[in-house]
Amino acid sequence: MRGMERPSLHPITQKKRIRPSPATLNRERAALSGFLQYCFDSQYIKAIPEIKTNKTGYTARPSFSAQEFKKFNTYVFLHIGEEGIHPAVKYDRAVFYAYINIIALTGMRPTEIKNMKWGDIIGLELDKKGNPLTHDLHLRVHGKGKSRELIPHREVLFTIVMLHAVYREAGFTPEKSDSLLLHQDKTPFKSFSGQFNSALAATGLTRDYRGVKRTPYSLRHFYITEQLRNGVDAYVLARNAGTSVKMIEEHYDHNTNEKYKEMLRPKRK
């Protein structure tokens, strides 16, 4: 057509070639298998060809060690009290601190905490001053088209009480229908990516020991890995975290040799 320039084509150089991740290969293989099955069912092809792929093995999820999380968490906490910052900045940092601790203490997905409301905290009772009257919480979470009730670490109560106090200090009390993580105008937080990446960079924890970039999901991976190290049964953990035993065995269990330390160091005769 006149008036339209022909796009210039450039060869794909070796520098531009990026090896797809195992997860990407699995998704593409599943999509292709589904398409071929449709073609076979519709009699477009006589047989489904075999798709041969190399074994990808397990993919360790980027997590934190206990020492790394302590360093990261301490930095975020101290950052709240930095001198000379605007009250609105201090507020946002306090909510971010609650965000990372709630995920690390529950193992919920970032999408699940985003969907969570104050009414999903089962057993939370506070007096007029905001002090807890109960000390055993359960949480309802919603995500990936499913819902479940999880049992968090007991310490999550202190984080939730702190978050409630931050809101009260800002001039409002959250209703049961309000999102858990709120801006000062009571609109839900959509993302903490900026604060998360800045805190990782400030603590030198942007990437794990393999060079894989950490994401907010790394807090969930930290929770699951620590639970395995502390001897929590994989089946019980899978139910609580909303995943499968197979996923835990493939992506997490290889990080937990510490719990077998004594077995791996038998006394020599």
C-alpha positions in Angstrom: 0.0 0.0 0.0 1.1 3.5 -0.8 2.3 5.6 2.1 3.4 2.7 4.2 7.0 1.9 4.7 8.2 -1.6 4.6 9.5 -2.6 8.1 13.2 -3.3 8.3 14.0 -6.8 9.3 17.0 -7.6 11.4 18.4 -11.1 12.0 18.1 -12.5 15.5 21.6 -12.3 16.9 23.0 -14.7 19.5 22.9 -11.8 22.0 19.1 -11.6 21.5 18.5 -15.3 21.9 17.1 -16.0 25.3 16.8 -19.6 26.6 13.2 -20.1 27.7 12.6 -21.1 31.3 11.4 -24.6 32.2 8.0 -23.0 33.2 7.7 -21.4 29.8 8.6 -24.7 28.0 5.9 -26.5 30.1 3.3 -24.0 29.2 4.1 -24.1 25.5 4.2 -27.9 25.5 0.8 -28.0 27.2 -0.7 -25.5 24.7 0.7 -27.4 21.8 -0.6 -30.7 23.1 -4.1 -29.2 23.6 -4.0 -27.9 20.0 -2.9 -31.3 18.6 -5.6 -33.1 20.6 -8.2 -30.7 19.1 -6.9 -31.4 15.6 -7.1 -35.2 16.3 -10.6 -35.0 17.7 -11.7 -32.9 14.7 -10.1 -35.5 12.4 -7.7 -32.9 10.9 -4.8 -35.3 11.7 -4.7 -39.1 11.8 -2.5 -39.3 14.9 -1.1 -37.1 17.6 2.7 -36.7 17.0 4.9 -37.3 19.9 6.5 -34.1 21.4 10.0 -34.9 22.5 11.6 -32.5 24.9 14.6 -32.5 27.1 14.1 -33.1 30.8 14.2 -29.7 32.6 14.6 -31.0 36.1 13.5 -29.0 39.1 13.6 -25.2 39.2 14.5 -23.8 42.6 12.3 -20.8 43.4 14.2 -17.6 44.4 13.8 -17.4 48.2 15.6 -16.0 51.2 17.7 -17.8 53.7 16.8 -17.0 57.4 19.7 -14.7 57.7 18.9 -12.9 54.4 15.2 -12.4 55.4 16.3 -11.0 58.8 18.6 -8.5 57.1 15.8 -7.5 54.6 13.1 -7.3 57.2 15.3 -5.3 59.6 16.1 -2.7 56.9 12.5 -2.3 56.0 11.5 -1.8 59.7 14.3 0.7 60.4 13.4 2.6 57.2 10.0 3.5 58.7 11.6 5.6 61.4 14.0 7.4 59.1 14.3 11.1 60.2 13.0 13.9 58.2 10.6 11.9 56.0 7.0 13.0 55.2 4.2 11.4 57.3 2.7 10.0 54.1 6.0 8.3 53.2 6.2 6.9 56.7 2.7 5.6 56.4 3.5 3.8 53.1 6.6 2.3 54.5 4.7 0.9 57.5 2.1 -0.7 55.3 4.9 -2.2 53.2 6.5 -3.6 56.3 3.2 -5.3 57.2 2.9 -6.6 53.6 6.2 -8.5 53.6 5.7 -9.9 57.1 2.2 -11.1 56.5 3.3 -13.0 53.4 6.4 -14.4 55.1 4.3 -15.5 58.1 1.5 -17.1 56.1 2.9 -18.2 52.8 0.0 -16.6 50.9 0.5 -15.4 47.3 0.9 -11.7 46.6 -2.3 -11.9 44.6 -4.1 -13.4 47.6 -3.0 -10.7 50.0 -4.1 -8.2 47.4 -7.6 -9.7 47.5 -7.8 -10.1 51.2 -10.2 -8.0 53.3 -10.3 -7.3 57.0 -13.4 -9.5 57.3 -11.2 -12.4 56.1 -9.3 -12.3 59.4 -11.1 -14.9 61.5 -10.9 -14.5 65.3 -9.5 -10.9 65.4 -11.0 -9.0 68.3 -9.6 -5.7 69.5 -10.5 -3.5 72.5 -11.2 0.3 72.1 -7.5 1.0 72.3 -6.6 -1.5 69.6 -5.2 -4.1 71.8 -5.9 -7.8 70.9 -8.5 -9.7 73.0 -7.7 -13.0 71.2 -4.4 -14.5 70.1 -5.4 -17.2 67.6 -6.1 -16.1 64.1 -7.2 -18.0 60.9 -7.2 -16.3 57.5 -9.4 -16.7 54.5 -7.6 -16.2 51.2 -8.9 -16.0 47.7 -6.9 -16.4 44.5 -6.4 -18.5 41.3 -10.1 -19.1 41.2 -10.0 -20.9 44.6 -10.5 -20.0 48.3 -9.1 -21.6 51.4 -8.6 -21.0 55.1 -5.0 -21.1 56.3 -3.3 -21.2 59.7 -0.7 -18.5 60.0 2.3 -18.3 62.3 1.1 -16.8 65.6 3.4 -13.8 65.1 1.1 -12.6 62.3 -1.2 -11.2 65.0 1.4 -8.5 66.0 1.8 -7.4 62.4 -2.0 -7.1 61.9 -2.4 -5.2 65.2 0.4 -2.9 64.1 -1.3 -2.3 60.7 -4.6 -1.5 62.5 -2.8 1.0 64.7 -1.2 2.6 61.6 -4.7 3.1 60.1 -6.1 4.5 63.4 -3.2 7.0 63.6 -4.0 8.0 60.0 -7.6 8.9 61.1 -9.7 5.9 60.2 -10.7 2.4 61.3 -10.9 -0.3 58.6 -14.3 -1.9 58.1 -14.6 -5.7 57.4 -15.4 -4.9 53.8 -12.2 -2.9 53.4 -9.1 -4.3 51.7 -6.3 -5.4 54.1 -3.7 -3.0 52.7 -5.1 0.5 52.3 -3.8 3.9 51.2 -4.6 6.9 53.5 -7.7 7.6 51.3 -8.8 4.0 52.0 -8.3 2.8 48.4 -6.5 -0.5 48.1 -2.7 -0.7 47.4 -2.2 -2.2 43.9 1.5 -3.0 44.1 4.6 -2.7 46.3 7.1 -3.5 43.5 8.9 -0.2 43.8 9.4 -0.4 47.5 10.3 -4.1 47.3 12.9 -3.7 44.6 14.4 -0.6 46.3 14.7 -2.5 49.6 16.3 -5.5 47.9 18.9 -3.2 46.2 19.6 -1.4 49.5 20.4 -4.7 51.2 22.2 -6.3 48.3 19.6 -9.0 48.0 18.2 -8.3 44.5 19.3 -11.7 43.3 19.7 -15.1 45.0 22.9 -17.1 45.0 22.3 -18.3 41.4 21.7 -14.9 40.1 17.9 -15.3 39.9 16.0 -12.1 40.5 13.8 -12.1 43.6 10.2 -11.0 43.5 7.4 -10.7 46.2 6.8 -14.4 45.6 10.2 -15.0 47.2 8.5 -14.2 50.5 6.1 -17.1 49.9 9.0 -19.4 48.9 10.8 -18.4 52.1 7.8 -19.4 54.2 7.4 -22.8 52.5 11.2 -23.6 52.7 11.3 -22.6 56.4 8.3 -24.8 57.2 10.0 -27.8 55.5 13.2 -27.2 57.4 11.2 -27.2 60.6 9.7 -30.6 59.9 6.2 -29.6 58.8 4.7 -32.5 56.8 4.6 -31.7 53.0 0.9 -32.7 52.7 -0.2 -30.5 55.5 1.9 -27.7 54.2 0.6 -28.1 50.7 -3.0 -27.8 51.9 -2.2 -24.7 54.0 -0.3 -23.0 51.2 -2.8 -23.8 48.5 -0.4 -25.9 46.4 0.4 -29.6 45.8 2.9 -32.0 47.3 4.3 -32.5 43.8 5.0 -28.8 43.5 6.7 -28.7 46.9 8.8 -31.8 46.1 9.9 -30.3 42.7 10.5 -26.7 43.7 11.3 -26.6 47.4 12.3 -29.9 49.1 15.9 -29.8 47.6 16.5 -26.6 49.6 16.0 -28.4 53.0 19.0 -30.6 53.5 19.6 -28.8 56.8 16.8 -30.8 58.5 18.7 -34.0 57.5 22.0 -32.6 58.9 22.5 -35.2 61.6 21.5 -38.1 59.3 24.0 -36.9 56.7 26.7 -36.8 59.3 26.6 -40.2 61.0 29.2 -41.0 63.6 32.1 -42.9 62.1 33.0 -46.1 63.7 
